[in-house]
Amino acid sequence: MQKSRISAAIAVAALGATTGLLTAGPAEAAGSVHLTKIYYDSPGKDTRSNASLNAEYVQIKNTTSKAVSLRGWTLVDASRHSYVFPSFTLKPGKTVTVHTGRGSNTAAHLYQQRRAYVWNNDRDKATLKRASGAVQDTCSYNDSRRSWTAC
């Protein structure tokens, strides 16, 4: 009986390998939408100019094989500054940069339309939440010697 089960398992594995029926693990197959970079200290003096505000940003990447609607998702810092995503679809394999300042949204750049900085220059935590409120990803930093962090 044991020998039959082993033989059957080997046969199924061989069949899957030759016909492509085996699938990748859940995390690998599904991918995710996640934070990849926070540029928290824009270059130069903090003058609150729109150029300076837009040099402060968060990048989010879709590593899934499908487009993901971010409508209603939120990006929140530790002080609870919250940005709610408009009707926006992040295509597979693409990255969107969410700038703090004002500007016109495109497929690669979104703007929070703020007139003040969000991300602290020494430490903070970004939280990306789905429209349901479930946490999708977080990224923290604690380093005033740098101006950005990879997530």
N, C-alpha and C positions, 0 to 999 in steps of 0.2 A: 504494500500500500504506500509506504513512504517513498519507494523508488518511483512509483507511478506519478506521485505529486511532483517530485523533482523533475522527472522527464517532461511533464506537462508544463511546468514553469519554464524550463529551458526552451521548449517548443514555442511557447507564447512570446518569450523574449526574442527569440530568433525571428519569428514572424513579424513582430513589431519593428525590429531593427531593419529588416529587408523591405518592409512596406511603408515605413515612415509613420507607423501608428503610435510610436512612443512619443510622449510629449515632455516638454521641459517642466521643471518644478514650478509651482504656482507663482512664486515671486519673480522668477526669471521670465516666465511666459507673460505674466500680466504687466510687468513694468510698473511705473508709478509716475505721479506728478510730484515733483519735489523741489525744494529750495536748493540752489546750487551755489549762490554767491550773494554776499551782502557787502556793498561798498558803503560803509557807514561814516566815513570822514572825507567829504569832498575836498579836492585840492584847494590850497590857498586859505584865505581867511573866510570865516563863516559870516558872510555879508547878507545872507538871505536873498541874494539876487536869484533870479529864476535859473540862470546857468549853474550857479552853485547848488541850488536845491535839486536840480535834475542830475547833478553828478553824484548824488546820494541815491542809491537804488538797490533793489533786490532782483535777482534773476531766478526764474522758475522754469524748470524743464519738464517736458512730457516725454518720458521714455517708454510709453506704451505704443502699441501698433495702431491705435485708433485716436481720432480727435476727441478731446475732452472739453466739455462745456464748463467754463469757470464761473458762469453767471451765478451770483449770490455767494460765491466763495469769499472769504475774508483773509486779509493779511494783517496781523496784529503785532504790535511790539509789547515790551514788558510794561510800559506805562498805559497800555490799552488804547493807543492811537489805532484806529481801525480803518482799513480801506476795503470797501465792498466792490468786488469785481462787477463791471457792467456785463451786458450780453457780450460774451467773448469766448471764442473757441480756440484752444491751443492745439495746433495740429501735431500729428505724431512726429516725435524726434525733434520738435522745435522748442526754442526758448523764448520766453517773454521777459522783458526788462520792465519792472515797475518803478518808475521815477517818482520822487517825492513832489517835485514842482508841477508847474502848469505846462500843458502841451496838448497836441491832438493825438488821440489814440490811433495806433496802426496795428498790424498783425504781429509786430515784434516789440512794440513799445506802448506801455500804458502809463498814464499820468494821474497821480493822486490829486492834483490841482490844489496843493497846499502852498501856503506862504511862510511856513516855518518848518524847520528840520524835524524829522521823526526819530532817526536812529542816533542813539548816544555815541559819542566819539570814543568811549572807553569800554563800555559793556552794555549788552542788550540781548534780547531774545526775540527772534522772529517766529511767529506761529502761523502756518497756513492751515485754514480750516475749510472744510467742505460746506456747502450751503446748509446741510443738516446740522452743522455745528461740530461735527466730528473732526478731530485733529488729523490732518493729513501728513504734516511734517513740521519739524521745529529745527531751528539753527541758532546757537548761542555763540557769543564771542566775549572775551574778556582780555583785551589787549590794546592799550592806547598807543603803543609804538607802531602799530600798523594802521592802515586805512580801510582794509577790506578783509573778509574771511571767506574761505571756501567752505561750503556746507557738505 
